[in-house]
Structures are given as structure tokens and as C-alpha cells.
Amino acid sequence: MSVTHSDPRRGMAESPRWTSTQVLQGRWESVALGFPLVMFFIFLWLDWGGEFSQSPESILWARFVTDAVFLGTIHSVLSLTLLYYLPEYREWIQSVTGGQSWRYVLQLLGVGFCLFNLFFYMLERNIHTPLILLSVYTVFDFIYGLRHWVRQTQGFSLAYNHRLKARGHVGSGDEFEKVERRERKLYTFVTYTSVLAGIFGGSQLVGALGISHPVFFGISFIACATGAVALVYLALRTPGGEESPKFLYSLRVLLVPFHFISLSANLAMRATHGFEFLLFTRQLVERSKLRRSRRWNFLFASIVLVAIAGVCTAAKGAIWGPIAARNWPEYSLWIAILAAFNGMFTYLHYYTDYFMFRMRDPKTREQVGPLLAPHQDRESPR
């Protein structure tokens, strides 16, 4: 991405006051901020359109479009292309493995192999697994999915804080620390109270473990909603927050309390997560030392993997429902394989992202930090 430099006569270093407060630069920031609202109203309109929310076929179709077209789940394969192509991540792998990058490759292959076999065993070889065990898996699946979404949102929020701190607000260091500590706790609180709201609300997304208990549901939902509102309030209280898009970004957290009880909120969250990761990936590539000729290779590899993941996602919707309903004979072995690959890609993404963006780790900060550092986006005074 282009960087505007200040006039050399003004000194070698630019004033912190001209450090950009945006995380995604240019028009892409505006696109990312408005996207969840647009998607929410689209799905809300479909919900209110009549039979959409009552039709299993239309729901499966909407989830496929969300996961495939808007990259709700299949953005997971972009982690692999980032690791392979970006020089910063290749250097990071060399650093964390002591120059033995093959160890990291074997680790990823081992984790992927175990994940694939786990999903394939559940889908094809163990169709008589008690429904309660499948439901336990379903709960963990949605816990991990929601936690992953929230962690990405938290990461962007902390990136906004980092940008604001770089602008040099006097005496705001302690305030930033307080805000960030509270944010971390609240994001965790919102994650698990939302899961409880789904369980006690009897959501179909948690299978047989859904328990219709109005009192516990009400307590969980109100707690989650309160935490989400508190996060929006903290965005307003962030030092210098009026100079940043952080408040507008934080509004997407208000979708979380409805994640398990509203199809519109669920699909809007998934679409937002995938599309946001796509924009973030684009920015990482733009900031990277990756040669322009290699960027075409990155693009081609990403398109191929996204297409493969899209086919796997199409199998997922056709397979999970029949398993729960004990209607397996209608589906063949290859669909189980595709669905198992879909689960593998998704969970491998959870696994790799945890390490790829773990800025608390010194080696990650050193090797990957320059891709996220605010000094790369400073703007000169007008």
C-alpha cells in the first residue's frame, strides 16, 4: 500500500500526531465498518420475508452463500497461503523453529491429519455415535467458532488502541492499560455468556444440549448484551477515541448476544468475519516484502484453495443434518470426505491464527510486527 512521506526539510521523523488511526487504510476501512450493518439488514429482510427462516433448504442455502461467497468459513485457507508466501512469516517460522522449518510443516501436517480423521470418523465410520455426543461436539464447535470471531474483533480493537497510543496522547498510558484490561475480560465474558444464552434458549445450533429454560436464558442474554454494550462504551472512553473509527468498529459486537437465537445475526457475523479477514489479508500482502511477481502466485494459490474449500463447504450442509437425523444412506463416501476436509480447514485455521497473530510473543512481534506497525501508515500534514 502507498505511504505518503513528509518533506525531509521537516525532519527525519514525523510527528506522532500524523500517525494514522485506521487499521485498514483508505476506503477499505469504510467498507469494513459498514459491511456488518449491510449484511445484517439483508439477512433481516430475508428473515422477515416470510418462509425463509422456516425453510431448512433456504437456511442451508443462506449458510452456504455466507460461508463460501462471503468467506464466512473458507477464509480459513488464506492462513496457509500467508504462511507459505509472505517472507515475514517464512522468517518467523525459521525463528520459532531454530532454522528447522520442516518441523513446523510436519506439525501442521500432523494437526491436519488428526483433525481430518476425527471428522471423517464421526461422519462415516461412527454413524451410530449417540446423539448426545454429537451434540457435545456441536457445542464445542460453536464455542470455538464464536471465540475465534470474538478474538479477531478483539485483535482489531487492540490495534486501534495501538494506533491511538502512537499518536502520543499525554498521560494516557495508564488509561490505555485500564481500557485494554477491561476489553480483554469483557470479550471473554461476552463469548461465554452468548454460548449460555444459546444453550438455555434451546437453540437448534447446539443440538440436543439445547435447554429451553426462560429464566437462565434471560439471565445469560442480559449478561451478554450488557457486556457488549460495555465494550461499545469502552470504545468511547478510549483516550483519543474521537479521532479513531474504533467506536464504529465496536458496534459489530452488538450482534454477539443474538448469535445463537437470531439467524440474521448469526449469518451477518459469519459474513463479516470472513470478509474482514479477506481485507486484512490484502493489507498484509500490500505491506509485505513479497515481490510483485510472487503476489500473482499468492493470488492464484489463494483462489485455488478458496475454490476447493468452497466445494468442501457445500458438502457440510448436506451432511451434518442427515447424521443427526440418522438418515445416512442417502449420502455417499465422497461427501463425507469433503465435509471432513471442511472441518479440517476450519480448525487448522483456529490453530494457526492463534500463533500467527500472537503479539505477546517476542518473536512474533519482531518478525510479524512490521506488518501491523502504525509507522507504515503515517500521513504527512496537509
N, C-alpha and C positions, 0 to 999 in steps of 0.2 A: 504494500500500500504506500501511497505517496506521503512523504513527510516534508513539511514546509519548514525551512530553516530560517533563523533570524539573521539579520545583517551582521557580518563579522565585526563591524565597527561598534556594535552594541555589546561586544564582549563574547568570549567563547561560550559562556553558559547562559542559557535562557532563564528568565525569571520563572520560579515555580508557579506564579500566578497565571502563566500562559500554558501550563500543562493541561491537556485535555481531560475533562471529567467523564468522557464517554468510554465505554468498554468496547462496543462495536462502533467503529468510526464511520462518519459520513451518514449517508441515507440509510445504511443498514441498521443503524441504531433505531431510527424511527420505525422501520419495518418490524424489527424485533419487539418494540414496545407496543405497537398496535396489533400485531398478529394474534395474540391470545383473545383479545376482545372481539376481533372479527370472527375467529373460529367459534367462539362461544355463541355469538348471535346466529351464526349459520346453523350450528347444531341445535340451538334452542328453537330456531324456526322449524327445523325438521321435527323436533320433538312435539311442537305444538301443531304440526301439520296433520295430526290425526293418527294414522296407523303405524307410523314409523317406529315409535317406542314400544309398540305391542307386537311388531312383526320380527320374529327371530331372523328371517332372511335379510331384512333390511338392516338390522343391527349388525349382523355378520359383515354385510357389505360396507357399512359405515366404518366398522373397525378395520377392515382391510384397507380402505382408502386412507384412513388415518395413519395406519402403521406403515403402509407401502408408499403412497403418493406423498404424504407429508412427513415421511420418515420417522413415524412415531416409535417404531422399534428397529427398523432396518438401518437406522443411522449407526447402529452398533458396529457395523463392519468398517466404518470410517476410522475407528481407533486403530485397526490393523494397518490401513494404508498410511496413517500418520506415523506409526511406529517404524514402518519399513522405509518410507521415502524421506521424511524430514531429517536433515543432518543433525539437528539439535537432539532429536530422540535417539538417533543412532549413537551419538556421542554419550547420551545419558545411559543407554544400555551398556556401552563399553565401560562407563564409570561404575555403575552399580554391580557389574559382574567381574570387575577387575580385569577387563580386557578379554574376557571369555564370553562373547555374545552368544555363542552356541548354547550356553547354559540357559539363557533367557528364552531362546527359541524352544528348547526342549521343555522348559517349564510351561510355556504357553500351549505347546502341543499336548503335554500331559494333562493339563487342566481341561483343554478342549476335548480330549479323548474321554476323560472321565465324565464330563458333562453330557456328551453325546450318548454314551452308553446308559447313563442314568435315565435320560429322557426316552431313549429307544426302548429300554427295558420296561418302563412304565407304559409306553404306548402300545408295544407289540407283544412282548413276551409275558407280561404280567397283567393281562386284562382282567383278571379276577381279584385284583387288589381290592380290599374293602373300600367302599366309597368314603368312609371317614378318613382313611389315609390319603386318598386323592384330594380330599378337602383340606387336610393339613398342608399338603404340598401347595394347593392353590392359595391358601392364606400366606404362606411364606413367599410364594411367587409375587403376590401383590404387595406384600410388605417391602420386598427388595425393590420392586418396580417403583413404588411410591417414594421409598427412601432415596433411590437414585435420582428421581426427578427433583426432590427437595434439595438434595446435596448440590445438584447443578445450579439450582436457583440460589442457594446459599453462597456458592462459589462466585457467582456473578455479583451478588450483593457485597461480598467482601472485596471484590475487585473494584467496585465503585468506591468503597471506603479507602482503598489503597490510592486511587486516583485523587481523592479529595485530600488525603494526607500529604500527597506530593505537592499540593498547591501551597503548603506551608501555613496552615491556619495556626496562629499564635496561641499557645496554651491549650491546644485541643488534643494533645496526645493522650491524656488520661480519659478524656471524654470518648475518644475513639475506642480505647480499650474496653471501657464500660459498655459501649454500644455493641461491640463485636462479641463480647462475652454473652450479653443478653441475647443477641441474634442467634448464636450457636445453640444456646439452650432452648430458645423458642422454636427454632426449626426442628429440633429433635422432638419437642413437645407436640408440635402440630402434626408431625409424621405419625406418631403412635396413637394420638387421640383420634385422628382420622380413621386409622385402622379399626379402633374400637367402635367408632360410630358405624363403620361398615358391618362389623360383626353383629352388634346389638340392633342394627337396623334391619337385619335379615337380608342383607344384600345378596343377590344371586352370584355376585363375583367372588364370594368366599365359600361357595358350595354348601355342603351340609352343615358346616360350622356356623352358618348364619343363624343368629338367635334373635327372634323378634321380642325385644324387651324395651318397651317405650321409655321407661324411667332411665335405664342405663344408657339407652341411645340418646336421650335428651341431654343427659349429663356430658356424655362424650362429645356430642355435636357442639354443644355450647362451649365446652372447654377448647375444642379445636378452633372454632370460629373466633373465640376470644384471643387465642394465641396468634391467629392470622391477622386480626385487627391490630394487635400489639406490634407485630412486625412492620405493618404499614406505618404505625405511629413512630416506631423507632427510626424508620427511613426519614421521617420528617424531622426527628430530633438529631440526626447525624450532623456533626459540625460542618457547615458549608453546604448542607444538603440542598439548599435553594439553588445552588449553582450546578446541580447534577440531575440527571434523569433517574436517579435511584428511586425516588418516590413513585414515579410512574411504573418503573420496573416492578416494584414491590407489590403492586396491585394484583398481579397474577397469583399471588399466594392466596387470595380470597377464593380461588377455585378449589383449593385443597379440601376444605370442610365438606364440600359436596361431591368429592371424588368418587365415593362408593355408593352414593344414593342418587346421583344425577348422571344420566347418560351424556348430557350436553357437557357438563363439567369434566367428566372422565375423558371424553374424546378431545375436548379443547385442550386439556392438559397434555395428552399424549402428542397431539399435533404440534403444540407449542414447543414441547421438549425436543422433538426431532428436528423441527425447522430451526430452532435456536442453535442446536449443535451443528447443523449444516453451515449456518452463518459463521459460527465460531471457528469451524474447520477452515473455511475460506480465509478467515483473517489470519489464522496460524500459518497457512501456506504463504500468504502475502508477506508476512513478516519474516518468514524463514529464509535461511541462506540457500534454500533449494534453487538450483539453476533453472532458468526459464524452460529449457528443453526438457528437463526432468518433470516439470509441472504438468506437461501433457501426459507423461507416463502416469503420474499420480491421478490425474483426472480420468484417464482410461481405466486404470485398475479400480478406482472407486466406483465408476459406472458399472463395470462388470460385477463387482461384489454386491453392489446395491441391487442389481437385477437378480442375481442368484438369491439374495436374501428375500427379495420380493416374492419369488416363487415359493420359497420356504414358508413365508408368512401366509400365503394363500392356502397352504395345507393346514396351517394351525387352526384356523376357524372351522375347517371341515372335520377336524379330528378330536378336539377336546370335548365338544358336546356329545358326540356319539359314545365316547368312552364312559362318560358319566351316566349316560342312558343305557349302557350295556348293549349298544347297537353296532358292535364292531364289525360283523361280517360284511357290511356294506362297503368297507374301505380296504384298500389293498396295502401291501407291504411298503411300496414306494412312498405312499403318503406319510406313513409312519416315519420313514427315514427323513423326508423333508421337514416334517414337524420337529423331529429330534434335532436337526441342524438348526432350525429356528431358535429352539431353546438354547442350544449351544452358543450361537452367535450372541444372543441377548445376555446370557450370564457371563460369557467371556468378556463382553463389554463392561459389565459391572466390575469385573475383576481387574481389567487393565486400567480402567479410568481411575480406580482408587489409587493406583501408584503413579499414573501419568500426570495427574494434577495435584499431587500431594505436596503442596508448597511448604509444609512444615519440615520436610526432609531437606537437609542442606544440599545434597547432590542434585535433587530435583530443582531446587531454587537456582543453583548455579548453572545447570545445563539448559533447563526449560524456561527459567525465569525471564530471560531476554525476550521470549516470545510474548510475554504478558506485561513487560515493564512499561510504565506510563511514559518514560522519557522518549520512547519511539514515536509517540504521537503528539509531541508538543507542537503548538501552533505559535507562530510569531505574532506580535501585536499588529493590529490594523492601524 
